[in-house]
Amino acid sequence: MRDLFLACIVFGALPFILKRPFIGILMLAWLGFMNPHRLAWGFMFDMPVVQIVVAFTLVGMLLSNEAKRMIWSREIIVLAVFVAWMGITTWFAFFPALAWEQYVKVLKIQILTVMALLMLTSQQRLHLFIWVIVLSIGFYGIKGGIFTLMHGGVYRVQGPAGSFIASNNDLAMAMAMTVPLMRYLYLTERHRLVKLGLGAGMFLTVVACFGTQSRGALVALVCMGAMFWWKSRHKVGTALLIALSAGVGLATMPQEWFDRMATIQTHEEDASAMGRVNQWGNAINIANARLTGGGFETWQRPVCERFAPNPDDCRDVHSIYFEVLGEHGYIGLLLYLTLLGMTWFKCGAIIRRARGDPALQWAGDLAAMIQVSMVAYLSAGAFLGMAYYDYLYRLIVVVVV
């Protein structure tokens, strides 16, 4: 039944996408962030729905007179250079077949990024785009928060199989990044019931982050919470919301959760944590030896045995920073950090430009909340290999637009 319902939505929308390709951009955001086809159990689970919608959207963009606009900002130029550099590192990768496969995936993400950039031509479209992201990730936040409260945090909250957010750690990052966007919509919304729903969504999504039992999520929540309060226009109300969400979340979790979180302070005794540190050393050694790094998917045993401090402990790198460093060298890391830094400072410029201008207050609020989302990404990403997560690049597009 889920398959038929989803098929009716996706395939029923295709004729409208040809006429109004912006509908395709919203559909792609929904499919990319929520992954509803991964919640089906039949033919739609493996159906290439994203490719189908991309094809119809591209045709619609070519044939339709709907407004399109390319913005060659400094962020987009650096992003283009970064993608090109990844192509060079792929050419010289340790494992070319694996690297080219991953590079194609990254290129697909960036094609969708450019498509969104072209079609986000107004405040209304930007607002709708944010709504789709919030509803897509918020679905798991609200569902996961209710699940955590009902079961006392005994079971981990997980994402849809076969997606970017399948694991508890990755889903926790996505949900933490979404709470600030919920706050932006709350600030701009006029309908009281919708505001109440967004407030409840923020609360439940924070509880769901606790329910993932991810240590990285705890770090992200602490950092995000501090920045969230700092950027808020209503600091007393924000402080109460943070205290309520944290209090309920902590009160819900079992003793096993506290024992797991306590290992953050005793990481020297944690095999998982020390394995990550070992791979971080591996990344540094690869970058020191090769200008282009090891290329995508360099985290294989032969490379680990050659470059890792402990050659017997081979695993994924689990850090956006060391992932980029090991795969694309110091030049790749410099481009990546430059892109993040430029986006952060552009948010600051938007906030300053909007200050004191009621007509631009929405832009200032959105830029501030995107900075909070970036704090969640940067803090949780220190322990996750999510450097190519499409969420980040969509936020960069929103800032540029």
Summary of the structure (lengths in Angstrom):
residues: 401
radius of gyration: 21.1
end to end distance: 38.9
largest distance: 61.2
contacts: 1394
relative contact order: 0.12
helix: 77%
strand: 0%
